[in-house]
Amino acid sequence: MNKLISRNVAALSTVLLSSVLLSAAVNASIINKFPDILVCSVGEDVRDATWQDLVFYISGTQKDGAVLYKSLTSNPVLIRINEAGILSAPKLANCDKQTVQAMRDAGRAKDFGS
């Protein structure tokens, strides 16, 4: 009976530990502190804009610590976040000059799995 209880406790411990580790990994961003996904609206001043909102995905890092984001559309708009967490996106009305935290608070910056 004690062996059965020990096996059950060991199995339950493994499941709980795995659950905790997976939960931590799911909520982690690909590049530390920067969101995986940004959602921005196209500014009204963009001529012939056919898009309303664009989803941008983290694309890479630069040597100066900045992070670049690109959309999956053919639109060449890029977003750059500097090391201080400030977005540079001149053609994107509600993203330009915003902080990462402000974007997260507005629900426009997310991590995969969250």
N, C-alpha and C positions, 0 to 999 in steps of 0.2 A: 504494500500500500504506500509506503514512504517513497519508493522508487517512482510510482505513478504520480504522486504529488510533486516530487522533484522535477519530473519531466514536464508536467503541466506548468509549473512555475517557470521553468527555463524557457519553455515555448512562449508563454505569455510575456516574459521579459524581452525576448527577442522581437516579438511583434511590436511591443510598445516602443522599444528603442528604434526599430526600423521606422515606425510611424513618426517619431520625433525627428529623426534625421531627414526623412523625406519631406516633412513639413518645412523644415529649415531650408532645404535645397530648393523647394518649389517657390518660395518667396524671395529668393536671392536673385539679384539682377546679374546679367551676363558680365558687365563691367561694373565693379564696385561703385556704389553710390549713384550711378547714372541709370535712369529708367531704360527699359528695353524698347518701349513703344511711346511715341508722342502722337497726339491727335491735334491738328491745327486747322483753323479755317483760313481760306484764301481771302486776302484783303480785297476790299471793294475797289481799290485803285488798280488792280491787275486787269488790264484790258483783255477782253475775250476769254475770261476765266470760265471754264465749263465745270469746274470742280467747286464744291462747297467746303467739304472737309477732306483732309488728306491724312492718312496714317503713315507715320515715319518709323522706320526700324533702325536700331543702332547698326552702324555700318563699319566703324573703325575708330581708332584713336590716333591722335597726332603726337609728335614728339614733345610739343609744348603742354601736353596734358589735356587738350581739348578732345571732345568726342563728336563725331559726325553722324548724322542721321540722313537716310534717304527713303523716299517712298518707292513703292513697287510700280508706280505709273511711269510713263516716259517723261513726265514733267521733271526738268532739271533742278527743281528747288531743293536746296540742302538746308539742314539745320545744323548749327554748330553750338555746342555748349562748352563754355570755357571752364577752366579749372575751378573757378568760383561758383559755378552752377548757374550762370546767366546764359539764356538762349539768345542766339543771333539768328533771326529769321525775318528779314525786312519785308518780305511779301506775304507774310502770314500774320494776319491781324491780331489774333489773340495769343501769339507765342513770342513775338519779338520782344526782347528785353525782359522777359519773365524769368523768375527763378524756377529751378527744378521743384522746389517745395511748393510754390504757388501753383505750378502745373499739376503736381500730385493732389493738392487740396481741391483743385477744380475738376479732378477726375480725368485729366487730359494727359497724364503720364502714368504708365503702368509697367509692371514687370511681368514677364511670362509666368503664368501660373497663379497670378493674384487677381 
